[in-house]
């Protein structure tokens, strides 16, 4: 006999369901769903009255009371089948699922009701209490599955008319599931569950009443998010798993003999650890979200959630992690991937790798601006699926994929990034956790997000350029003081040159002093002129230069510092056009940097080659080396010095900018602990030069590099 609390609880349930049945029967019986709801309300009221009567007077007996509960469950399932019939969007799959679930529920109800009738009238025990509990749990799960089918297969505009009835029925079935699962686990129905059951059922009746009334109105639509479905699915899975755990633990204890208790504890512990591992697995979560998107929703994405997530990621104004890396994570997350890379347009031709996450990119990552893939993206905004490309290259007109992408393992999607109508970059997304089938919805969302993130990347790049320009402006202001000081030095040295011939006591010494001083005057005059007019690039200043002779002089000049550089092989004659003093400063700076980075017992090798109309100078050392990240983000970035307060950090930047100004470029390959190699490519002069034209440098006139001293 239960306590008086259950009398109050189920009496309230009987009253509320009775009033609900009267309301529906009196005003709303035109639809099949309304008639099914009236029947379910009436049967539920009789069921609650049977429990109250049993608690007060001991009648009816258990079999009759259990039979009324089965009839009550049958009435609610009949209501769900009626809803499923009205709201279902027919197709092969949904029709088959409907038939399977409906048939399973009917068969289980017939079996349970038949067994109960035979046991009552035949006075025989056919099923045990545990079988009855399992039957109730099975009915609850089948009912919840029917609710899921109703919601998933109802048109979005029609869900508002069934949302409250779905919530109410699902709540009744879910409560029954947890109550009977607890009873199966502990061997008896808990008083707390049983006493609260009537109150729960009574409190849910207003939902059914509101649903019936609102079907004649236009209520606000209700949307169930993917996260809610995910967590609900996880809860149902965890409930089923715990039910299995209870059964397994019971039989382990029964069959284990003296070891039963210990084996039961071991079984529970390992099973819970396994369940926790499954729930925390990102791969399993990704697969589950894909299944939810494919089977529960008209659209694959919760666009509100996706847009809010992207906004939160991009609203972070800090550089941790860098913006390109965040963009890669956003694009990869759209297709359940965790790896990717991004290339953005460099300062000159080509697309430079800016970030790579969980992808092993090849050594050479530059994508030329004239690559076929770039031309392809310039003509059409098309996402390239590398899996499709590998299986059917003809479908992409035998498009040539650059090595920087083709040689990256686990690559999947190539996404173009547009700034307006111009290709600003491209992103590579790695293989997903779960198998994802792509359609127009995936591609449209990816394109929209790619354009939005590209605008932010371009804005960040423009801000970086503006900040750099402001830094150079500050340097220009500071150079006014440098000009003043240099003028004073020039005046002093000019006076020394003018007066020195009058006081020569040692002719050889004085001659050397005059020559050296005269060279210093010319050197500083050129520096002053360059500081005064940093933006002038007069073509008349470019003169023919014998690069071979200049390199030989620089090698001789740097022999005094260890390790001394040496020329490898026989250098061919290479005539280029440049300003000899600035070129000497640039090359001297690179050689000096190699010496600074290399231990005294190391080696510095210089080689000069001719290739395709260019002179290529290789400066290779066995020093400390540099990481790929340092080369791409700091080496050629102005005001990023590794020499502390003694340097301004503009030497390497000025060296590369001057080589680019005369039509060449500087490339760097390096590996930490092994060394570095600077490749300086300079176009050869076109016109034929006389021997007199090539005499642009003289032995013994190589001086310290102003760029070096500035760093």
Secondary structure, DSSP 8 states (H G I E B T S, - for coil): ---HHHHHHHHHHHHHHHHHHHHHHHH--SSHHHHHHHHHHHHHHHHHHHHHHHHHH--S-HHHHHHHHHHHHHHHHHHHHHHHHHH----HHHHHHHHHHHHHHHHHHHHHHHHHHHHHHH----S-HHHHHHHHHHHHHHHHHHHHHHHHTS-GGGGGGTHHHHHHHHHHHHHHHHHHHHHHHHSS--HHHHHHHHHHHHHHHHHHHHHHHHTTS--------HHHHHHHHHHHHHHHHHHHHHHHHHHHHHHTGGGHHHHHHHHHHHHHHHHHHHHH-HHHHHHHHHHHHHHH-SSSS-HHHHHHHHHHHHT--S-SS-HHHHHHHHHHHTTTB--EEEEEE-SSSSEEEEEEES----S---B-TT-HHHHHHHH----EEHHHHHH-GGGGTT----HHHHTSTTEEEEEEEEETTEEEEEEEEE-BSS-----HHHHHHHHHHHHHHHHHHHHHHHHHHHHHHHHHHHHHHHHHHHHHHHHHHHHHHHHHHHHHGGG-SSHHHHHHHHHHHHHHHHHHHHHHHHHHTTT---GGG-EEEEHHHHHHHHHHHGGGSSS-EEE-S-----EEEE-HHHHHHHHHHHHHHHHHHS-TTS-EEEEEEEETTEEEEEEEE-SS---HHHIIIIITSTT--SSGGG--S-HHHHHHHHHHHTT-EEEEEEETTTEEEEEEEEEB--S---TTTT----TT-----HHHHH-
